[in-house]
Amino acid sequence: MGPIGTELARRIEAALSPAHLEIIDESAGHRGHGGHNPAGESHMRVVIWAPAFATMSRVERTRAVLSAAGDLVTGERIHALSVEARPPE
């Protein structure tokens, strides 16, 4: 994982204390698409299980992850962020 993925993981862990967290760089599959960065880390997927999600809707979970990501997404360091968020099993 590169510096953007590492920072994304750090922010999500600090904000949501997940039981499980995966950060996956899917940038290679988006070559030639808008926002693609040849260096990678432009298209990311987050798979997260967090106790905090137990009372949240799917939309609220996604918003919580995006809020934790902050300027990594709003500043377009990450062009696209896919989120799979649920409470722990």
N, C-alpha and C positions, 0 to 999 in steps of 0.2 A: 504494500500500500504506500502511496506517495504522500507528500505533505498535505494535500487538500483532504484526502481520505482520513489521514491521521488526525487532522484538526477537526473534521466532521465527527469522528468517533469520540474525541475528547469532549466536544461540546454536548453531544447527545448523552454521553455517560454522566456528565456533570448535571445536566438538566433533568434527566429521566431515570437514572439508576436502573438500567435495564437488567433483566435476568439473562437475556441473550441479545447480542448485537452482531450483525454482519454488515460490513460496508463492501459493496461489490462495484468495481469499476467496469462499466459496460460501454465505455467510449469506443472501443475497437469496432463494435457492431454498428456504429453511427458514422463511419467514415463517409464523407461526401455530404452529410446532412448539416443543416444549419447549426451553428454553435459548437461543432466538433473541433476539438483541439488535438492536433497530432501528438502532443506530449501526454495526452490522456487526462483522466479525471474531469472530463467535461460532462459526462453522462454517468450518474451514479445511482445505485439501488441500495436502499437501507431495509434490512430485515430486522425487526426489533420486537421483543416481547418484554413488556414492562408492567409491573403491578399497578402503576399509575393509570394504565389504560382500562382497568376493570370497570370503571363507571363512565367511560367516554364512548361517544359514538365513533364510527369510522372516520368521519370528517374531523372530529375533535382530535383524534389521535394523529392524523396527518398534520393538522395545524400545529400540534405540540412539537412534532419533529421538525417542521419547517421553522418554527420559532426558535428552536434550539440551534438550527443551522445558521440562522441569522444572515449576515452579510455574505456568507459563502454562496447563498442562493440569490439573495436580492442584489448583490454586487456582481452577479453572473460569473463568479469563478467556477461555479457549477452551473452549466447550462440547463440540465434536466436532472431532476431528482425523483426517483420512483420510491414510494414508501409502502412497505408491507408491515403494518403495526397491529399488534394484538396483545391481550393480557397473557401472562404465562399459562401454559397448559396445566 
